[in-house]
Amino acid sequence: MKEIDIIELDFLTRITKTMEARHMTASALARKANMSHSGVFRALSGTVGLSFERAYQLADALGLEFYPMLRMKESPAAPETPEAPAPARPRPPRRARRASAAQPQGR
């Protein structure tokens, strides 16, 4: 099974469990999501792939937030990121350097 199929299955499982918890039928979800009855059934059964738009409509109709998140994949051999170097000490303005060089040293 491809990773995308696992993600879609997880999404549909969450939709189905929410429907069950609210005692909502697929027909009621279709009306609330402004989708066709057959479209909801095909989506819930996995007969057709879900577009972002359909996934959003289903989640929104159930009052769920639909916000796909992207994150970096973990790599077993990923090197640690080096620490950032300490910021450089600011140099005084050029005129100030000349003036301090012209002053006599405490003799």
N, C-alpha and C positions, 0 to 999 in steps of 0.2 A: 504494500500500500504506500502510495506517495505521501509526502508530508502535507501537501495541499489537501489531499483527501482526508487526512486525519484532522486538519484544522476545520474543514467543512463539517465533518461528522461531529466534532466537538460543539460547533456552533449550533447545529441542528438539534443535538441532544439538549443543549441549554434552552433552546426555544421550546422544545417538546415538554421538558420538565416544568418550565414556567407555565405553559398552557395547562398542564395537568394540575399544578398547584392552584391555578385560578379557575379550574373547571371550565376551561374554554375549548370549544370545538374548533376544528380547522375552518369550518364555514364562518364562525364568528370572527376568527382571526382574519380571514379573507376580507370580510366586510370592513373590519377596522383598519386593515392595511391598504384598503382600496386596491385589492388584487382580485384576480379571478379565483373562483373556488378550485378549479382544476390546477391553476398555477401554484397555489399554496400546497395542494396535495402532492404535486410533482416535486416541488422543492423539498417538502418534508420527507418524502420517500427517497430522495436522492436520484430521482429519475432524470432531472435536469440540474445542471450546475447553477450555483447561486452567483448572481452578479452582485457587486457592491450595492447597487440600487435596491435589489430585492432583499438582500440581507438587512439593509438599513430599514426598509419598509416593515419587515417582520419584527425587528427589534423595537422600532419606534411604536408600533401598534401595541406592543406589550409593555411599553413604558421602560424599556431597557436602553441603556446607552450603547450605541454602536460606534466604536472608535478603534479601528485596527492599529495595533502598535508595532513598530519596527524596533528591533534590537539586534545588537551584534551577536552573531553565532559564536559560541565558545569553541575555541580551538585547543586541543590538548597540548600542543607544543607552542602555544603563543608566547612570545617573549614578553617579559615584564617591561612596562614603559619606563624609560629612565626618568629620574627626577629632573625637574626644570632647573637650569642653572640660576644661581643667586643673581639678583639684578645688580648691574654695575653701579658703582658709586658715582654720583653725578660730579662732573668736573665743574669748577667755578668758571664764570664767564671769562673770556679771553682778557678783557681789560683788567679784571681783578688779578689775574695771574701776573700780568706785566707789572702792576703796581706793587705787588708783594715781592717781586723779584728785584725791583729798584730800591726797596727799603733796605737800609743797612742792617746787617745782622748784629745782634746785641754784643758788640765788642767792648 
